[in-house]
Amino acid sequence: MKRMLVINGSPNGAKGNTEILVNAFVEGVEAAGASVTRLYTKNLRINPCCGTLHCWKNQGKCCMKDDMQQVLEAMNNADVLVLASPVHVDGLTGPLKNLLDRFVVRVSPYIVNRNGHNTHALSNKSSSIKKLVLISNCGFHEMDNFDAMLVHVKAIAKLFHCEFAGALLRPHGPAMRFLPKNLISEVILSAKMAGQELIKAGRMSEKLEQAVSQELIGKKKYELMVNAHWTKVRIKSFFSKDKDISYSEKPSLSTETAYLPS
């Protein structure tokens, strides 16, 4: 495997918490000799599927003219697809799901039986994707917040007729921004090693996946930090003229640590 496509569905794009993991993972992938293409749904104009199935009636030609063609071309030139997304309402972000819905253009209308289960055959224009990886972070503390997304992405791998090659899941993801670097260094290193391992061995080990997901801060302390942060944000917003604070302007949680119990 030498070519990877990363699609980041975070509304914060390259400034989001998910990107912290993606950067480390990609560093490992490139160190192992693979090339990486990154796409951000935030920067793409992709309309929702209109459901007319025009593509099924016209040999895979979509009736909409937008940036989806760019995505399909990138998929044609990759053998590993990475879906990166924060958890939104227990699943992938809306823009990323919207993009995935448009993959219907590369699916045949004919139903086939695959391992005893109905699915669609892929058209002869389908991508060269052989493996699918998930990278995600969640604002809540528990690992079970990823359960629904994990089931969904594994199902997507089946639809794409490719292997699910593992997931890097980071609970209490915002902690990566406000904790000292020495406390998150193992998470970052493990994500990098997982990228290397994927290219060299074809799959990420459970040991590295668990290292990425390790607890960084106790649940109660995390709750206090997050709530203190949003209290400051809302106070600042109240006294702000435009009542709007961009992602990059949100105050750091590091200032709250002195007021929290150990």
C-alpha positions in Angstrom: 0.0 0.0 0.0 1.6 3.2 -1.1 -1.3 5.7 -1.6 -3.6 7.0 1.0 -6.6 9.4 0.9 -7.6 11.1 4.2 -11.0 12.8 4.2 -11.5 14.9 7.3 -15.2 15.7 8.0 -14.6 18.1 10.9 -16.4 21.5 10.5 -13.2 22.9 12.0 -11.0 21.4 9.3 -7.3 21.5 9.9 -7.9 23.4 13.2 -10.0 20.7 14.9 -9.1 18.1 17.5 -9.4 15.3 15.1 -6.6 16.8 13.0 -4.2 16.4 15.9 -4.5 12.6 15.6 -4.5 12.8 11.8 -1.3 14.7 11.7 0.5 12.2 13.9 -0.9 9.2 11.9 0.0 10.8 8.5 3.5 11.5 9.8 3.9 7.7 10.4 2.4 6.8 7.1 4.8 9.1 5.2 7.7 7.8 7.2 6.8 4.3 6.0 7.1 5.5 2.4 3.5 6.0 1.4 2.0 9.2 -0.2 -0.9 11.0 1.4 -3.6 13.2 -0.1 -5.8 15.1 2.3 -9.3 16.5 1.6 -11.5 18.5 4.0 -15.2 18.6 3.6 -15.1 22.1 5.0 -13.4 23.2 1.8 -15.5 21.2 -0.7 -18.8 22.1 -2.3 -20.7 18.8 -2.3 -24.4 18.8 -2.7 -26.7 16.2 -1.1 -27.6 13.2 -3.2 -30.9 14.2 -4.9 -32.1 10.5 -5.0 -33.2 10.4 -8.6 -30.7 7.7 -9.3 -29.8 9.5 -12.6 -26.3 7.9 -12.2 -27.8 4.3 -12.3 -29.7 5.1 -15.4 -26.7 6.8 -17.2 -23.7 4.6 -16.7 -22.4 6.3 -13.5 -22.8 9.9 -14.6 -24.1 12.2 -11.8 -26.4 15.0 -12.8 -24.8 17.4 -10.3 -21.7 19.4 -11.0 -19.7 20.0 -7.9 -16.6 18.9 -6.1 -17.6 15.3 -5.8 -15.7 14.5 -9.0 -12.5 15.7 -7.3 -13.2 13.2 -4.4 -13.9 10.3 -6.8 -10.7 11.0 -8.7 -8.7 11.0 -5.5 -10.3 7.7 -4.5 -9.3 6.3 -7.9 -5.6 7.1 -7.0 -5.6 5.6 -3.5 -5.6 2.1 -2.0 -6.3 3.2 1.6 -9.1 5.5 2.6 -9.1 7.2 6.0 -12.4 8.7 7.3 -11.6 11.3 10.0 -14.5 12.8 12.0 -15.4 14.0 15.4 -18.4 12.3 17.0 -21.6 14.4 16.1 -24.9 13.0 17.5 -23.3 9.6 17.9 -22.0 9.4 14.4 -20.1 10.9 11.5 -20.5 14.6 10.8 -23.2 15.6 8.4 -20.8 16.9 5.6 -18.9 13.6 5.7 -22.1 11.5 5.6 -23.3 13.7 2.7 -20.1 13.0 0.8 -20.4 9.2 1.4 -24.0 9.2 0.2 -22.8 10.5 -3.2 -20.7 7.3 -3.6 -23.9 5.8 -5.0 -22.5 7.0 -8.4 -19.9 4.2 -8.1 -22.4 1.5 -7.1 -24.2 -0.8 -9.5 -28.1 -0.9 -9.2 -27.9 -4.7 -9.2 -28.2 -6.5 -5.9 -25.7 -9.3 -5.3 -25.3 -11.9 -2.5 -22.0 -11.4 -0.7 -21.2 -13.8 2.1 -24.9 -14.5 2.6 -25.9 -10.9 2.7 -27.5 -8.6 0.1 -25.4 -5.7 -1.1 -24.7 -3.7 -4.3 -22.0 -4.7 -6.7 -19.5 -2.0 -7.5 -19.4 -0.5 -10.9 -16.4 -0.9 -13.2 -15.6 2.8 -12.4 -15.2 2.1 -8.7 -12.2 3.1 -6.7 -9.1 1.1 -6.0 -9.6 1.3 -2.2 -8.5 -1.9 -0.5 -8.5 -0.8 3.2 -10.6 1.6 5.3 -9.5 3.3 8.5 -11.4 5.4 11.0 -9.9 8.3 13.0 -12.2 10.0 15.5 -12.3 12.1 18.7 -15.1 12.7 21.0 -15.9 15.4 23.6 -17.3 12.9 26.1 -15.1 10.8 28.4 -16.3 7.3 27.7 -15.3 4.9 24.9 -18.8 3.7 24.2 -19.6 7.1 22.6 -17.8 5.7 19.5 -19.9 2.5 19.3 -22.5 3.7 16.7 -19.9 5.3 14.5 -17.7 2.2 14.6 -20.6 0.0 13.5 -21.5 2.4 10.7 -17.9 2.7 9.3 -17.5 -1.1 9.4 -20.7 -1.4 7.3 -19.3 1.2 4.9 -16.2 -0.9 4.5 -18.4 -3.9 3.5 -20.3 -1.7 1.0 -17.0 -0.5 -0.5 -15.8 -4.2 -0.7 -12.7 -3.4 1.3 -11.1 -4.4 4.6 -11.7 -2.4 7.8 -8.1 -2.0 9.0 -8.7 -0.4 12.4 -9.7 2.7 14.2 -7.9 5.4 16.2 -10.4 6.7 18.7 -9.7 9.5 21.2 -12.2 10.0 24.0 -12.2 13.3 25.8 -10.4 14.6 22.7 -10.4 18.3 23.7 -8.0 17.3 26.5 -5.3 17.0 23.9 -5.3 20.8 23.6 -5.1 21.8 27.2 -3.0 19.1 28.9 0.8 19.4 29.0 2.5 17.9 26.0 4.3 15.3 28.1 0.9 13.9 29.2 -0.3 13.4 25.6 3.0 12.4 24.1 2.3 8.6 24.2 -1.0 9.2 22.4 0.7 11.2 19.6 3.6 8.7 19.3 1.1 5.7 19.2 -0.9 7.4 16.4 2.3 7.9 14.5 3.4 4.3 15.0 -0.1 3.1 14.0 0.4 4.9 10.6 3.7 3.2 10.1 2.3 -0.2 11.1 -0.6 0.1 8.7 1.6 0.6 5.7 4.1 -2.1 6.7 1.8 -4.7 8.1 -1.5 -3.8 6.5 -3.3 -3.3 9.8 -3.0 -1.4 13.1 -2.4 -3.5 16.2 -4.9 -3.5 19.1 -2.1 -2.4 21.4 -1.5 0.8 19.5 -5.3 1.5 19.2 -5.6 1.1 23.0 -2.7 3.4 23.6 -4.3 6.2 21.5 -7.5 5.7 23.5 -5.9 5.7 26.9 -7.4 7.8 29.7 -5.6 11.2 29.9 -7.6 12.7 32.8 -10.2 11.5 35.3 -13.8 11.9 34.3 -14.8 14.3 37.1 -11.8 16.5 36.6 -12.4 16.6 32.9 -16.0 17.6 33.4 -15.0 20.4 35.7 -12.4 21.6 33.1 -14.8 21.6 30.2 -17.6 23.3 32.1 -15.2 26.0 33.5 -14.0 26.6 29.9 -17.5 27.1 28.5 -18.4 29.4 31.4 -15.6 31.6 30.4 -16.5 31.4 26.7 -20.1 32.4 27.4 -19.1 35.3 29.6 -16.7 36.6 26.9 -19.4 36.1 24.3 -22.0 38.1 26.4 -19.7 41.1 26.6 -18.5 40.8 23.0 -20.1 43.2 20.4 -20.7 40.6 17.7 -21.6 37.8 20.2 -19.5 35.4 18.2 -16.2 33.8 19.1 -14.4 31.8 16.5 -12.9 28.4 17.2 -9.4 29.9 17.3 -10.3 32.5 19.8 -11.7 30.2 22.4 -9.8 30.6 25.7 -7.4 27.8 26.7 -8.5 25.4 29.4 -4.9 25.4 30.7 -5.8 28.5 32.8 -8.4 26.5 34.7 -6.1 23.7 36.1 -5.1 25.7 39.3 -8.8 25.7 40.4 -9.5 22.0 39.9 -9.1 19.2 42.5 -6.4 16.7 41.9 
